Amino acid sequence: MGKKIKHTKNELKTQRDALKRFERYLPTLQLKKQQLQMEMRQLDAKIAEKKEQEVGARDNLSSWVKLYSEPVDFDQYVKLRELKTAEGNIAGVSIPVLENLVFDESEPDLFETAAWVDDGVDMLKELMQLRVERKVLEEQHRLLSEELRTTTQRVNLFEKVKIPECREHIRTIRIFLGDQQTAGVARAKIAKSKSGDKEAAA
């Protein structure tokens, strides 16, 4: 099972203290596990929603581009310069939270480009925003997933190993100490009986 234990009163106290500690921490870990599972379900829904919005924005952009025979290079008009994130916290896990996107933009030439290019640029910005939002959500999901795995391992360790181990140790020590006590009482009775026999014989 685990390390060999001593069959003493001190060891009995140590095992009882350990059992109390594990039983006190276990509900906290179980609660954290439930919270992480709930947060991850919510993130799954948000990621799916962002993917749908991305598909919609991409389709919109494609439909605009199809109107014209000449391909349009939107990169010359808008580029992502900076992604600003802050640190959030879910169930004790540090996660990135999107604060802002900063774009480098240049105005399309009014005489050289079609009127719809402005709308196309706005759509491209929306698509980039959605993609970044999804990636940040996916990173949150990855971090929470790692924490959930660790927390689940701890819950299983406490539930299936540590708590049963402590209970078994307490049971065997109590049996051993009980046997010792019974043997001591029996020895005392035998000794008393022998001294009584000696007194009777004298």
N, C-alpha and C positions, 0 to 999 in steps of 0.2 A: 504493500500500500504506500506508505510514506516512510519517513525516518522512524527508527525504533524509538519508542517512548518509554520513559521510566514509569514504574507503577508506584508513584508517591503522591502524597497529598498536594505537594507543591505543583506537580505536573497536572494533577486534576484541576487545580485552580487556574493554571496557565491555559489548559484546554477549554475550560468554561469561559474564561475571559475572551479567548479567541473566537469561540462560538458566538458570544454576545456581539462582538465586533462585526463578524461576518453577517449576522442576522440584522444588525443595525444598518450596514452599508447596502445590503442586497436590495431593499425597496427603493433606495435612491438610484441605484444602477438600473433597476427595472423601469423606473419612471423616466430616466434619461433615454433608455432604449426606446420606449414608447414615443417620447417627444421627437427623437431623431427620425423614427419611422414615419410619424405624422408629417414632419417638415419635408421629408424626402418625397412623400406622396404629393404634397402641395407643389414642390419643385418640379416633379414629373409633369404635373398638369400645366404649370407655367411654361416649361420648356416646349411641350407639345403645342401650346397656344402660340408661342413665338415662332415655331417652325411653320405653323399655318399662316401666320401673318407675313412671314418671309416669302412663302410661296406666292401669296396674294400680291405682295409688293413687286416680286420678280415678274409675275405675269403681267401686272400693270405696266411695268417698264418695257417689257417685250412688246406689248401691244402698241405702245407709243412708237417704239423703234421701227416696227413693221410698217408704219405709215409712210416711211421714207425709204427710198431706194439706197441712199448713201448711208453707210454705217456711221454712227456717232460715237466719238471717243469722249465719254463723260469724265474720264480721269483728269483731263486737262482743266476741268472746271471745279472739281471738288476732290479733296483728298483728306483722309483722317490724319490729323496732326498729333492729337494727344487724347489719351484715354485716362480720365480722372476717376480713381476709385478711393473709397474709404474702407475702414475696417469695421465689420459688423460682428455680431456674436449670436450664435444660436446654440443653446444647450451647452454653453462653455466652449464652443468651437469658433475660432477666429475665421471669418469668411470675408471675401472681397464684396463690396457693395458698389455698384456703378453710381457715380455722382454726375458725371458730365462727359460729353464728347466734344472735342474742339476740332473744327474742320478748317482747312485752308480752302478758300473759295475764290474763284475769279469769275467776273461777270462775262457771260457769253456776249460776243460782238453782235449788237442788234441788227447790223446790216449783213453780216456774214452767216448768221445762224437762223434756223427756223424759230418761229415764236414759241413752239412747244418745248424747246430745249430747256427753258427755265423750269417747266413742270417735270421734265425728265431728271434734271439735277436734284430737285426736291425729292423725287421718288428714290433716287440713288442714295441720297442722305438718309432717307427713312429706312431703306434696305440695310445700309451699313449700321445704323442704330440698332435695328432689330437683330442683326447678326451678332453684334457685340453684346447686346443684352442677353442673348441666348448663350453665348460663350461664358459670360460671367455666371449665369445660372447653372451651367454645366459644371463650372469649377466649384461652385458652392455645393452642388450635388456630390462631386467627387470627394470633397473634404468631409462632408457629413457621412458619406458612405464608409470612408476609412474609420471615422470615429464610431460609427454604428458597429462595424466589424469588431473593433477593439472592445467596445462596451458589451457586445453579445458574448465575446470570449470570456470577459470577466464575470458576467452573469452566470454563464455555464460553469465556470470554474468554481464560483461560490456555491451554486445550487447543486452541482453534480459531484464536486470533489471535496471542497474545503468543509462545508457544513456537515455532510455525511461522515467525513473523516473525523472531525471533532466529536461528533455524537458517538461514533464507534469507539474512539479513544476514551471518552468519558465513561462509556458503558463498561469497557474492559478494565479500566482502572478501578471503577467502583466494585466490580465483581472481585477483582484481586484483593482490594482493601477489605471487602466484606469477608472474603475467605480467610484473610490474615487475622481479622478480628475474631471470627468463629474459631479458628485454630488456636488463637491466644486464649480464648475463653475455655476451650477444651483442655488446653495444656494446664491452665490454672486449676481447673476442676480435678484433673488427674493428679497434679502436684498436691492439691489440698487433700484429695482422697488418700494419696500415699502417706502424707504426714499424719493423717487421721489413723491410718492403719498402724503406723509406727507407734503413735501414742497409745493405741489400743493394745499393741503387743508388749509395750513397756510396763 
